[in-house]
Amino acid sequence: MVQTITAKELHDKMNQGETVILDVRASAAYLEWHIDHKNARLLNIQTSKLKANGPEAYPEIPRDKEIVCVCAQGNASQEAAQILNDHGYQAVSLDDGMSAWSEFYYPVTVVKSDDLELIQVVRPAKGCLSYVLISGDEALVVDPARHVEVYDQIAKDHGVQIQHILDTHCHADHISGGPALAKQVDAKYWVAPSEMEGGKISFDPLEDGLRFSFGTSKLEVLAIPTPGHTPGSTSFFVNDKFLLSGDTVFVSGLGRPDLGGKAEEWAAMLYETVNTKLNKIEDDVLILPAHFSGSDEITESGYVGAQFEAIRSTNHLLQGVSEEEFTDAVASKVGLTPPNYTTIVSINRGLEAPSEEEATELEIGPNRCAVKHLVG
């Protein structure tokens, strides 16, 4: 019987040091999307090749280290691990494969003070980031994903009540947990009205300058419209120190403006956002986005984020380029669209209701929400 390892156990193992991961999926699937961690030593050899040629034919497979075999659902990886073990290697299989990795989350505390604990919830397989802000005995959640038990458990662990749930925009790469979490914990769900046009979900409307005070009086969350990625994109300024920027600005780029089929029009909106909103932000404000592109964006402290000065210094588009140059660059550098994005947007507006199995399948794969840095 092949020993299995859970997604959490794999993550813990990678955090402890170099981990050999043998992904046995087809090369195209592997190149499209695979486990990413600074301590992951990645190999891609199909189970059929191991069976036909024997693992000895692949000297890159080490004999002196445990090998974690990975496939889509955990079946082919078990067979691969058995082959390896039969040939004297040490191998285990990732339980439920990339499907389980896709649904793994972990919390990281970004800052903790007397007035505020700001927790970033990382979903590494999707590159998705959400936030739990705690003050006193109250909490506020930003951009929760569909596995709402993650946020409910964080609140219970801290002995706080979730009062507000905010979505920065209508997400296109993953299913929002905002409405479900609001219902579960009896909280208010907030999103910009333009993001829900034609939808069937009840929400409270985000408006420019709306302030959320909860817990201690020193904590303030300020809603700032930052259109461009979508017309209703909204960022949240926390205590003048942290900007929860949604998909407007990332550590390594800006939010792509093309998913509504109006790339040039929305790119012009993004240019206006950059010049009238973002460029007024102080250099020392910590930008905390809703997505990240790879493990290289994770800081030594374990969270994804950077001071705006550092982001601006490496992104040509934040350095005062002309509107023509900006819109041309942003509208032409978007790349592949997120898989299933039209269906996911429809779900996030309450127009479709997938089963749990369908939701899992829809979310398989990476996010593709950014226009990567253009350095000039």
C-alpha positions, 0 to 999 in steps of 0.5 A: 500500500502506497503511503499518501501525503495531504496537501497541508503535509506537503506544504509543511514539508516544503517549508522545512527544506528541499522537496522532490516532486515528481509530477506524472501528468502529461507535459502540457498539463504540467507546463500549464500549471504545477506546484510552485514553491521555493523549495520544490525540486520539480520533475515531470515524468509520466507514469507510463514512462516509468512503467515502460523504462523503469525509474533507473532510466531517469537519473534525475530521480534521486535514491537518497530523498523521499519523492512526492508523486503528483497527478491530477486526482491522485490515482496515477501518482499512486501507481508511480509511487508503487513503481518507485518503491518496488525499485528501491526508491522512497516515494509517497503520493499526494492524496487527491493530487492537484485537485487537493492542492487547488483547494489548500489554503494557509494563513499568514499574519502580515501585521499584529498590533494592539489595534489590528491583526491583518491576516493574509490567506494564501491559496498557493495553487491558484495564486489567490490572496484574501484577507481577514482584518481583526480588531477587538472582537470584530473582523472584516474579510476581503475577497474570500474564496468559496471555501468559507470554512477557512475564514469562519475557522480563523474567526473562531480561533481568534474569538471574533465575529465577522461583521463585513465581507468585501469583494474588491471586484467580481472575480473571473478566475475563482468563485467568490465565497462572499455571499455564502460567508455572509449568510453563514456568519450573518454579516453584510456583503459589500461589492460595487453595484457595477460589478453585479449588473444583471445579477441575482445576489443581494449585496450592500453597495460599495461607494467612493469614500465609504468607511468601515469602522469596527473593533477599536476606533483607530481602525478604518477601512476606506473604499477607493474606486480603482477601475481598470481591471473591471469598471467597479474595481475597489481598493481598501485603504487600511489605517493609511498604511495598507492598501488591499488593492484587489486586482488593480496593482500587483507586486509584479504588474497591473490588473488586465483590462480585457476580460470584459471585451473592452480592452482599450476602454478599460485600459484608459480607465486603468490609466486614470486610476494609476494617475489620479489614485495610485500615484498619490499613494505614499511610498511606504504604503504596503500593497497587498493584492488579491493575486500573485504570480509565483512563489518568488513574490512571497516575502521572507516573512511569508506573505505576498506584498511590497511597499509601493515605492518598490513596486513603482520602481520596477514597473515602467507603467507606474512611472508617468508614461503617456496615456497612449503608451500605457493603453497600448502596452496594457491592452496588448500584453494580456496573454491567455484568458483565465479558463472558464472565466465567463462561467465563473463571472456568471456564478459570482453574479448569482446567475448559475449555481454549480455543484461542489464537483463542478465548482472544483473543476471550474477552478482548476488551473492558475489565475491569469489576472495580471499584465506583467511588469513592463520595465523600460 
